Amino acid sequence: MKAKLQNLVETYGRRAVYLYVGLCLVNFGIVFALLRAGMQDLFPASILAYLPAHSGATLIGAYAIYKAMQIPRIAFALVIIPVVARWIWRAPPAVAERAAEAPPAPAPPVESAG
């Protein structure tokens, strides 16, 4: 999976990193909001049982669940980043740069009438 992520970064450059960080922030925010709203039943009791009973428990719990969701989040990112990148930027930056650097194709020879 690490090689696939590296390939994604090589293909889409910084844009892949930006999209992944955005995905992580949204994921953490949703988990935090659900815990804050009292929806602990949605998450495994094995993680929530170790939370301390103080004001930072929601933040700690959200981080623990966020880390537990890392593999599914990476798998989702491997699928969604190319789709979003194509939708927003129409072509991967690496492909666009290679096309810009490639020499123009030679014109076909013109046959003379005669």
N, C-alpha and C positions, 0 to 999 in steps of 0.2 A: 504494500500500500504506500510505503514511503517513496518508492520509485515512481509510482503513478502521480503522487503529489509533486515530486520534483519535475516530472514531465509536464504537468499542468502549469507550473511556474515558468518553465522554459518556454512553453508555447504562448502563454498569455501574459507573462511578465508581471509587473507590479499590479496589474488589474486583478489577477487571480488572488494575490495577497489581500488586496483591498476588499474584494468580494468575500473572501474567507473570514477576514476580521469582522466584516459587517454581519455575516452569518453567525459568528460566535457571539457578538454583542446582542443580536436579536435573541438567540437561544438563551443566553444567560438572563436577559431581561424578562423573557417569558417565564422562565423557571422561577425567578425571584418574585415576579408579580403573582404567580399562582401560589407560592408559599405564603406570601404576604396576605393574600386574600383568604387564607385558611383552607386551601385545597390540598392538604397533605396526603389525602387518601389516593391521589393520583401517582404518588411516588412510592418506591419500596420502603417498607418499614425498617428494613435492616440498615438503611442509611440514616433515616430520621431518628432511630433509637439512640444514636451516639451524639446527637446534638445537645449542646449545653443549654440550660434554661436561662439565657440572658438575652439582652437586646440584639446581640450580633448573631444569634442563632439562625435567623432567616438568611443572612448573608452567607454564613458558613454552610448551611444546608443547600442553598442555591449553588454554591461553588462545588460542593461534593456531587450533587446531581449533574451539574454541568460537566464535570470531569468524567463521571460515569457514562455520559452520553457521547464521549469523544469519538469512539469508533463509528457509531451510526452517523454522527455529524460529518466526519471526514468522508464516509461513503456517499452521503448526500451531496457534499461539496464536489466530489469527483463527477457526479452526474449533472449537477445544476450549474456549475461555473461555466462549462463550455456552452450550454444553452443560453445563459444570460449574456455571456460575452458576445456570442454571435448575434443575439437580439439587439444588444446595445451598440456594439462596435462593428458589426457586420463581418469582420474577419479578425482572426487572432493577430495581434501586433507583430509577432515573429513572422507570420506568413506575409503580412503586408510589407514588412521591412525587406524580406527576401525578394518580393516582387519588385520593389522599388530599386533594389541593388542589381537586379538581373539586367544584363545588357538587352537592348531591344532585339527582337527577332529580325533577321535579315529579310529584306523585301524579296518577294519572288522575282525571278528574272523576267524581264519583259521581252517578248519575242517581237522581232521587227518584221513588219509586213514587207515582203519584197522578194 
